[in-house]
Amino acid sequence: MPRKPTVVDVETGQKKVFAWAVDWPGWCRAARTEEQALAALADYVPRYAVVARMAGLTFPETIGDTFEVRERLPGEAGTEFGVPSKITVGDREPVKAAEATRAAKLMTASWELLAEVAAKSPAELRKGPRGGGRDRDKMLDHVVGSEAAYGRQVGIKHKQPAFDDEAAVGALRADLLALLGKPTRAGDEPKWPHRYAIRRIVWHVLDHVWEMEDRATPA
């Protein structure tokens, strides 16, 4: 029996296109065209499988063999900057308890993977093709700072903690999990719907996890 295609949404800007799996927060890639973004998404099946496994979820290797686009959204300035910034119609649907619990497991797994990769990475990372890119600690600081900003979009207010302040970072992330790991009802969500907040957070963590992995080794 043929496997059902993986359902994705696509956000298209003039120079950058994001594609992400609707049911797998954080499995998201970008390229110049929709076709290339979907190909990149398929290429990252083995890397996302690590996150799913850490979350205790089954993620078959064949899951990215075919895709079905659910929504196509026009991009904006954030898209061109390099952020999947559009909220979909599906993002606004109520979140059931099982989905919220599953998403929280994936969010937790992404943080655990970031900690593992950072612990194995050198402080100075290989520079990008134009000599750019944050080193390890600045990248970790950027991730935590972004999460403090994302939290404010869902009503969680924390001062940006130092990336190595385990207690403060843990408190921020515990509050994010407590809120985003709960079901929702129509109309009771803040500025960012929970589905969007979760996929934005997990995408951002994993995007830097994979960047750190790639730049931790020589070219």
WOTA-V396771 format. One line per field, one symbol per residue. burial: b if it has 16 or more other C-alpha atoms within 10 Angstrom, else e. A space follows every 10 residues. Layout:
burial = ???
//
This chain:
burial = eeeeebbbbb bbbeebbbbb bbebbbbbbb bebbebbbbb bbebbeebbb bbebbeeebe eeebeebebe eebebbeebb eebbbbebee bbebbeeeeb bbbbbbbbbb bebbeebbee bbeebbeeee eebbbbbebb bbbbbebbbb bebbeeebeb bebeeeebbe ebbeebbebb bbebeeeeee ebbbbbbbbb bbbbbbbbbb ebeebbeee
//
